């Protein structure tokens, strides 16, 4: 139901834009999140937005570098990643939760982001 894409190999300081397409119904009623998991580390939230709108959350480590956006007409969320650092290397996942439920119940397959130094 979620298909993430846009990952790849980039040099430090470069940019990537991740996309996540939601193939279900009523996309606008879903809160969306971007998560990442680096080798040997726990999965962490990178950015999230409520279905009802409002401010977008960013992890401290990506503030000022990453921008999350959503296009309800295209059932898609994006994560624009600028000034990438080697520590951003991870598998990035998008996730959805209906009406901002306590937990995300739909997950994409993940897309690999590798930042070389």
C-alpha positions in Angstrom: 0.0 0.0 0.0 3.0 2.2 0.4 5.8 2.4 -2.2 8.9 4.3 -1.4 11.5 5.3 -4.0 14.3 7.8 -4.6 17.1 6.4 -2.6 20.6 6.0 -3.9 24.3 6.7 -3.4 25.3 10.3 -3.0 28.4 12.1 -1.8 28.4 14.1 1.4 26.8 17.5 0.9 24.6 16.2 -1.9 20.8 15.9 -2.1 18.2 13.3 -2.7 14.4 13.4 -2.8 12.5 10.4 -1.5 8.9 9.8 -2.6 6.2 7.6 -1.1 3.1 6.7 -3.0 0.0 5.6 -1.0 -2.2 3.3 -3.1 -5.1 3.0 -0.7 -8.1 5.3 -0.2 -8.6 8.4 1.8 -5.0 9.4 1.8 -5.8 12.8 3.2 -7.0 11.1 6.4 -3.6 9.5 7.1 -0.8 10.9 9.2 2.5 10.2 7.4 6.0 9.6 8.7 9.5 9.0 7.4 11.7 6.7 9.5 15.2 5.3 9.0 17.2 2.5 10.3 20.9 2.3 10.0 22.9 -1.0 10.4 23.0 -2.1 14.0 20.8 0.7 15.1 17.1 1.0 16.1 14.6 2.5 13.7 14.1 6.2 14.4 11.6 8.8 13.2 13.0 11.4 10.8 9.9 13.4 10.1 6.2 13.3 10.4 3.0 15.2 9.6 -0.5 14.8 11.0 -3.4 14.1 8.8 -5.1 17.3 10.0 -2.1 19.4 9.0 -0.3 21.7 11.3 3.4 21.8 11.9 5.7 19.1 10.6 8.0 17.3 13.1 11.7 16.8 12.4 14.2 14.9 14.3 16.9 17.2 15.7 19.5 15.6 13.6 17.8 16.6 10.3 16.4 20.0 11.2 17.3 22.6 8.6 18.4 19.9 6.1 15.4 17.8 5.4 11.9 18.9 4.3 8.8 16.8 4.3 5.8 17.6 2.2 2.7 15.9 1.0 0.6 16.2 -2.1 -2.9 14.8 -1.3 -3.9 15.1 -5.0 -1.1 12.6 -5.9 -1.4 10.5 -2.7 2.3 11.1 -2.2 4.6 12.3 0.5 8.2 13.5 -0.1 11.3 13.9 1.9 13.7 16.4 0.4 17.2 15.7 1.9 19.9 18.3 1.5 23.4 18.6 2.9 23.5 14.9 3.4 26.0 13.5 5.8 27.5 10.0 6.0 25.5 9.5 9.3 22.3 9.8 7.2 23.1 6.5 5.6 20.2 4.1 6.4 17.2 2.4 4.9 14.4 5.0 4.8 10.8 3.9 5.3 7.6 5.7 4.9 4.6 4.9 7.1 1.0 5.8 7.5 -1.5 5.9 10.4 -5.2 6.5 10.0 -6.3 9.7 11.7 -3.1 9.8 13.7 -3.6 6.6 15.6 -1.2 5.8 18.3 1.0 3.7 16.0 1.7 3.5 12.3 -0.1 0.5 10.7 1.1 0.8 7.1 4.7 0.6 6.1 6.6 0.9 2.8 9.3 -1.5 1.8 12.2 0.9 2.4 14.7 2.6 0.2 18.4 2.6 0.7 20.2 5.9 1.1 24.0 5.8 1.2 26.1 8.9 1.7 29.8 8.6 1.0 32.4 10.8 2.7 
